[in-house]
Amino acid sequence: MELNDVDRRIWEEELSAFVPARVFDAHTHVYRWAFNLDPHKETGAYKSLLGEEYADATWELANRVDQALMPGREVHRLSFPFPFQHPCDFAASNAFIASETAKDPQSAALMLVHPGMTAEEIERDLDRHRYLGFKPYRFYSSTGDAVDCRLTDFMPEHQIAIAHRRKLIIMMHLAKRDAIADRDNQTDLVRLCEKYPNVRWILAHCARSYSSWAIEQAAATLRKLPNVWYDTSSVCESDAMDALYNGVGCDRVMYGSDDIPIGVLRGKYIAFGYAWAYLSEKNQSLNLSHCDARMTFTRYEQLRAMQRAARRLGMTPAQNQALFYDTAAALIDSTRKLAPVSQRPGRV
Ligand SMILES: [Zn+2]
């Protein structure tokens, strides 16, 4: 996590004046590597991503990362576990997120869910902890297909109904190759927003639009949905944010880091054609002898994109403050006030 002269230059010249003093990070992961129960995990794909430097993503580590990358900023978080592929220790993941997040009264936690969880199990956990909603993930799709699954394949209606009744948040990372541009995803979202109007949806990663085309295609539909918010986590293309601000407005958009560990890793999400991919120092063999080939943190690339999009839009300081803090703080605050008494602070 050491900053080098490239990182420091980007922070000082491009980002320090852009990131306000108070930040509410709407998309953070807090977890332990031990919650990944895969017996082959030490040789698996996650090992280099999560199993070494960031094996224990505690609240204190999240604080250290934020202080290194955004020095002097006051940071609060909407946090949830890391969605390890089955077998994942859901009980330990959820107990850990509750106890870690409780270290900051302004922060809030979401519960990691899979479609096999019954309403009774979920209600019991909601009563026991202070979760303000759910973090489903496409890996847990009941169809067994994590790429081409529909929203209710990994967030079934009996769980959405609980979120509706308790007025909770659902952090939604959409599946399918076209993400929010996919017709099924749009149809499902419109239907579910109408049927369960109390649910507060957050569409992660600019509605999983890592460049402009998906959100441009979906904007007219999304604009009509009043209970949908967006986080900017790990999106590194200013065109995507541009499309989001122009398509649905910036008043529902919230800063998110996708830390730990995505934001603190050196690399960038790049987009081409109708694809997007993570480019890092380790996964490419480009000839970069003509330039300074060092990569900076994904979070800095994301903030650069946000800064350029804000400049293009002519964002006011108040809008910028809303993007980084006010919108998320208001969403968390109102969800907490609306949630049943057992979920409010001090009533664990
Ligand atoms: Zn994430």
Residues whose N, C-alpha, C, O or C-beta is under 5 A from the ligand:
A	BS01	ZN	D258
